[in-house]
Amino acid sequence: MRRLLIIWSKRAGIQKHITFHCARHSFITNIMLQGANIKTASVLAGHSTVRHTEKYVHIIDKVKQQAVDSLPDLELDDWK
């Protein structure tokens, strides 16, 4: 697995040292960003309970908030 991580990292242009833990964290975060629910992510991560997966939720919440914050302000006067 380590050899594959090195190959994938180089192909992606990533220069930093990528560990299995880092790759696993990225996998879980990405599937949740794509809409997987926490139970599914927990099972795929091999966590014994959903509580172990809950630490990833704050990342998803932050991304969602950034998406909402990126919307332009609406001026109420423009709606009259």
C-alpha positions in Angstrom: 0.0 0.0 0.0 2.8 2.4 0.8 4.3 2.0 -2.7 1.0 2.8 -4.2 0.7 5.9 -2.1 4.1 7.1 -3.3 3.1 6.5 -6.9 -0.3 8.2 -6.6 1.3 11.2 -4.7 3.9 11.7 -7.4 1.3 11.4 -10.2 -0.8 14.0 -8.4 2.3 16.3 -8.0 2.2 16.1 -4.2 5.7 16.7 -2.8 5.0 16.0 0.9 5.3 12.7 2.6 1.9 11.0 2.5 1.1 8.4 5.2 -1.5 5.7 5.1 -3.3 7.6 7.9 -3.3 10.8 5.8 -4.7 8.9 2.7 -7.4 7.2 4.8 -8.4 10.6 6.3 -8.6 12.1 2.8 -10.7 9.1 1.6 -13.2 9.5 4.4 -13.4 13.3 4.0 -13.9 13.0 0.2 -16.7 10.5 0.4 -18.5 12.6 2.9 -18.0 15.7 0.8 -19.6 13.7 -2.1 -22.7 13.0 0.0 -22.0 9.7 1.8 -23.7 9.7 5.2 -21.7 9.3 8.4 -22.8 5.6 8.9 -21.5 4.6 5.4 -18.3 6.5 6.0 -17.9 4.8 9.3 -18.3 1.4 7.8 -15.9 2.1 5.0 -13.3 3.4 7.4 -13.6 0.3 9.5 -14.5 2.3 12.6 -16.1 0.4 15.4 -18.6 3.1 16.1 -19.9 6.2 14.3 -18.4 8.3 17.2 -14.9 7.7 15.7 -16.1 9.2 12.4 -17.7 12.2 13.9 -14.4 14.0 13.9 -14.6 14.3 10.1 -18.0 16.1 10.3 -16.6 19.5 11.3 -14.6 19.5 8.0 -17.7 19.0 6.0 -19.6 21.6 8.0 -16.9 24.1 7.3 -16.9 23.4 3.6 -20.7 23.8 3.5 -20.5 27.1 5.4 -17.8 28.4 3.0 -20.1 27.5 0.1 -23.0 29.5 1.6 -20.7 32.4 2.5 -19.5 32.6 -1.2 -23.0 33.6 -2.3 -23.3 37.3 -3.2 -25.2 39.6 -0.8 -28.8 40.3 -1.8 -29.9 43.9 -1.5 -33.5 44.0 -0.4 -34.0 47.2 -2.4 -33.4 45.2 -5.6 -36.5 43.1 -4.8 -39.0 45.9 -4.8 
